[in-house]
């Protein structure tokens, strides 16, 4: 009913004093914010200063990014921000480039999911795995070059040649893929909706619209996660009877790079975690006492996971083996308790040096009686870390939808 839809366009359903851009799909929170975006930053470079033809190319770039990889758009905005800093604030180009690329990074072209290898590990060059890795790299390079060509068509000047190079662009995209945090924010109109739903008449009139909204969101989610599965129409259906959870608007989803997260090293005994609030603001929150000069450590994976899962996840995604005190203690404790001489310790394969260290705990080199040996074994077990996974729970990892690095 057009009349009912018109009622939803009344002022009560407006989001504060939002100010949409006249030329692109950017939306600002106020007129003041809009004016600032016209004067500086990535929005000036990728919108205000462009010709109508260039704006059309930018729209094509955004559509291409949505289709293939959302971090293309993030990298383009960073490149535009660098241009703004150099052009309007007198910052040296190399300083601006270094500032935005100081986090953990690897060329997105080389970040491939190859069996038994980490995404951060250099791909194989020979054999079947080498051919598989090379084929994946070539496909990625074609996709990335096509997006870079669109960006070059918008921003090209000789002085930006290094900034618009494939190496820098692919490293930016890889950096975001490794270091970004997946964030969800509540729809800003949800509170207003919940207040109106107390009215039975409103609930009856707009129940169908809410159902359609939820079904559309479900279809988009399914299409993004399971492209080769059933069609969205088959998997996106909602129950005939709407429950309370369906009377809400979909959340906004995205990813962001938080320097305080991206510059923190991992530990399975973290001393701080992140809490995210609406508007994508983040707070660093201590989970234990921190002394002056202590390194701040964040858990990249849930500390409540068992040792083999933590080790496997960290290696597969970030390419390192955790050597924090907790992991070392758990590995040695498992080795001491294991009776498998081959070194296969509860799902972990020890190196010869690690096996020798574990056996040294089981068979002390100094002469001792069997009772003393047993006593030594007990002491070794009790001397391990006093921090268990049960004690930690999920300390150090922001739970549910705001888990660091979950995206």
N, C-alpha and C positions, 0 to 999 in steps of 0.2 A: 504494500500500500504506500504510494508516494507520500501521503500525508503523514503516516507513521515515521517514514524515513526522515522527513523534514523535521520532525520533532527531535530527532537525534542530532540535528545540526544546531540546536540552540546553544547558548553560551555555556550552560552547565557542562556540556560535553566537550568543551574546548580545553586544550592542554595549555594552561597558563597563557602567557603572551607570546606564543610561538611566532616565529617570523620565517616563513619559507623563502628560499632564494628565488629571485625572479627568473633565473636562467637554468638552474640545475635542481636536483631533488634534495639538496641539503636543506635542513631545517635548523634554525637557530632558536635559542631559548628566549631571546629578547631582541629588541631593536638595537641595543648597544652592542650585543654580541655579533649581530649581523654586520654592523658597521665596521667592527674590528676585523671580521672575516673578509671584508672588501679591501681593507688596507694592507693586510699582511697574512702570512701563513699559506698553507697549501691551497686554501680555497681561492685566494686571489690568483695564484699561479694557474690553477686548473679550472677557473671559471671566470672571474671578473676580467682578467687580462686577455681572454681568448676571443677570437672572432667567432661568429655563428658557425662557420664551417668547422673550426677546431673544437667547439663545444659538441658538435655532432660526433666527432671522432672520439671525444672523451666519453660520451654516452655509449658508443660502441665498445670502448675499452671496458667500461663497467659491466656491460652485459657479458662480455667475453670472460671477465674475471668471475662473475657469478656462475657461469657455466663450467669453468675448468678449475679455478683455484682462487679462493677469496683473498689469499695473501698477495696476489698480484696488485689488487687495489691498494692494500696497505703499503706495499713497497712504492707504488706510484705516488701516494700521498707523502711519504717520507722524502722521496726525490724532490717533489714540489716544495716541501718545507725547507729542504737544503737550499734550493734555488732562491727562495724567499729570504733566508738568512743572509745569503751572499749578496743578493741584489739590493735589499732594502735595509740591512743592518750592518753591513760592512764586515761580516764574518769571512774568514779565509775558507776557500772551498775544501781544502784537505782537512781542516779542523772540523767543519760541519759533517763531512763524510765519516770521519773517525768517530765523532760523537754518536752518530746513529748506528754504527756498526761495531760497537765495543762489546756486544754480548756474545754468548756462545753461538757460533754460526758454522754453517757448511753449505756448500753450493747445493741448491735444491735439485740440480741435475743429478747429483751423486747420492741423494738420499732415497735409496731404493730398498724395497722390501724383498731381500733375497734370502732364501732358506739358510738357516744356521749362521746368519751374519747380522751384525748390528747395522741400524740405519746410518750410523755415523762412521762406519768402517768403509775404507776404500773398497770398491767392488772388485770381484775377481776379473782377471784378464783373459784367462784361458778356460777351456773345457765348456761343458754345458752351462754351468753357472755364469761363466764369462759371457757366453752368447746371450743368455737371458738378461744379464745386467746391461749389456751393450744395447740390446733391443729396447729395453725400458728407457735407457738414457736418451736414445735417439728420438723416441716418441715425446719425452718430456722436453727435449730441446726444441722440437718443432712447435709445441704448444707455447713454450716460453718466448721463442723468437717472434711468434705472431703477435703476442701481447706487447713485446718490447717495440716492435715496428709501429704499432699504434701510438705508443707513448712518445717515440721519437718524432712521429709526424706532428705531434702537438708541441713538443718542447725543444726541438733541436736547435742548438747553436753550437758553434765550434768549441766554445769554452766549456760546454757541458759534456764533451765527448767521453771523458772518463766516468762521469756520473751516470751516463746513459749506456755504459758498456754492459755486455752480457755478464761479465764476471761480478761486477758490483750488484747488478740487479738480481742475479741468481743467489748471491750470498745474502742479500736482504730478505728474499723470500724464504731461504733456508733458515735464517735466523728467526723469523717469525714462526716458522713451523716448529722449531725446537723450543723457543723460549716464551711463546705466548700462553696466556691463561684463558681458558674458556669461561665466559661469564654470561649469566642470564639475569635479566632485570624484569621486575613485574611491570605489566602494562600500566601506564600512568592513570588510565581511566578505570582501573579495576575497583578502586575504593568507591568512586561515584556509582559504578554499576552495582556493587554490593548494597549500597544504601537504597537504590531504587528497587532492588529485587525484594525488599521487604513489602512492597506493594504488590498484592496478588494480581491486580489488573495488568500492571506492567510486565510481570512475570509471564502472564498468559499471552500477552500481545507479542512479546519479543522472544519467546522461547524458541520459535523456529529460526529466527535470525542467529541466535546464539548457537543453535545446533549447526547451522550452516557454517558459522565461523570456526567452530571446533573441527568440523569435518574437513574444511579447507586446510587448517593448520596440520591436521593429521596426515592428509595426503601429501603435503609438502615435506613433512618429516619422513614419511615412508619413502617417497621418491628420492630423497637425498641419501638415505641410509641403505636402501635395498633396491638399487637400480635394476638389478637382474632378477628380482623376485616378482611377486604378483603385482598387478597393476594397482595404482593408488585407489581406484574405485573399489577394488576388491578388499584391500587391506585397511582402508581409511574409514570404514563404517563405524558409527557409534551406536550404542544400545538404543533401543526404541524409547525406553524410559530414561529421561535425563536425571542424573543424580546431581547433588550439590556441586561436585567438583567440576561439572561441565558448565556451570553458570559463571564463567570467568573468561577474560580475554587472554589470548596467548601471550606468553612472555616474549620479550625481545632477547635474541641470542647473538652472541658475537665473541670475538677474541681480542685481547689487548695485551700489550707488552708493558709490564710493570717493572721498572728498573730495580726496585727493592727485591723482587722475586728473581728476575733474570740474572742478577749479579750475586745471588746467594748460592753457596755450595750446598750439596745434599748431605744429610746425615739421617740415619735411622733412629737417632736420639735427638730430634730437633729441639732448638731452644726458642723458636718462634713459629707462628703460623700466620696466615692471612685471613682476614674477615672482609667480606665484600658487602657493600650496601647498594641500595638503588642509586642509579646514576653512575654505576661502575666505580665508585670510590672504594679504595682499599686501605685497610689499617693493618699494621704489623702488631701482633699481640704476642707477648712473651708467654711461653707455656712452662717455664721454670726460671729460677733465679739466674740472672746474667751479670757477670762481673765486668767491670771496665776492662776493655781490651780483648774480651772474648770474641771469637769469630761468630757471626750470626749464621746459623744453619737452618735450612728448611728441608722438609721431607718431600721429595719428588713423588714418592709412592707412599701408600698407607703403611705406617709402621706396624699396623696390626696384621699385615700379611706375613705368612711364614717365610723363613729365610730363602728357600729356593725360588719362591715367586718374586721376592724383592730383587734378588740377584738377577733373575732372568729378565724382569721388566726393565731394570736400569740398564742392563747391557743391550737389550734389543733397541731401546729408544734413544739412549744417550751415549752408549758405547763405552761405559766404564764399569769396573767392578768395585762396589763399595768396600772400603777398608775402615769404616768407622769402628769404634770400640765394640759396639754391640754385635756387628757382623763377625768380627774376629773372634769374639768370645763364643758366639753361637757355633761357628765353624769348628773351633777347637773342642767345644763341649760335645758336639756330635761325633767328632773323630774319636774322642776318648771313649764315648759310650758305644761306638760302633765296633762290631767284631768282623768287619769285612776287610780282609788284608789287602784287597785289590785297590783300595782307596776310594771306592764308590760310597760316599758318606751321605746317606739319607737324601739321595737325589743330586748330590754335588760331586764333581770329579776333582779330587785334590791333585795338585802337581806333585812330582817327586819330593820337592822341598817341603811342601805342606804335609805330605804323608809322613815324612821323616820327623817333622816337628810333632805331629800327632802321636806317632809311635814312641817318641821320646817321653811323652807324658805317660804312656802306658807301660813303657819299659825303661825306667830311670837307669842311666849309665853307671851310677855309683852302686856299689855293692850294698844290698839290703835284703832283709828277709822278706818272705812272701807277705807277712802281716804288714810290714812297713810299706811294701809295694801297694797293698790294698789301701793302706792309709793314705799314701800319696795320691792314689787314684781318686779317693773320696775328696781329698783336699782340692784336687784340680777341678772337680765338678763344682764344688761349693765356691770356688774362687772366681767363677765366671761372673759376668755382669749381673748386677742386682736389679737391672731394669728388664722386665719381661714384656712380651707383646701384650699380655693381658693388662699389665700396669699402664702401658702406653696407650692402648686403644687406638684411636686415630689422632692422638695428639700431634700437632705439627702439620696436619693436612686439613685444609678447609673442606668440609664434607659436602656430600650431595652434588648439586649442580655447580658449585664454585670450587671444585678441587683443582689446585694448581696443576698445570700441565696436562689436564685431562683432555684438552682439545687437540 
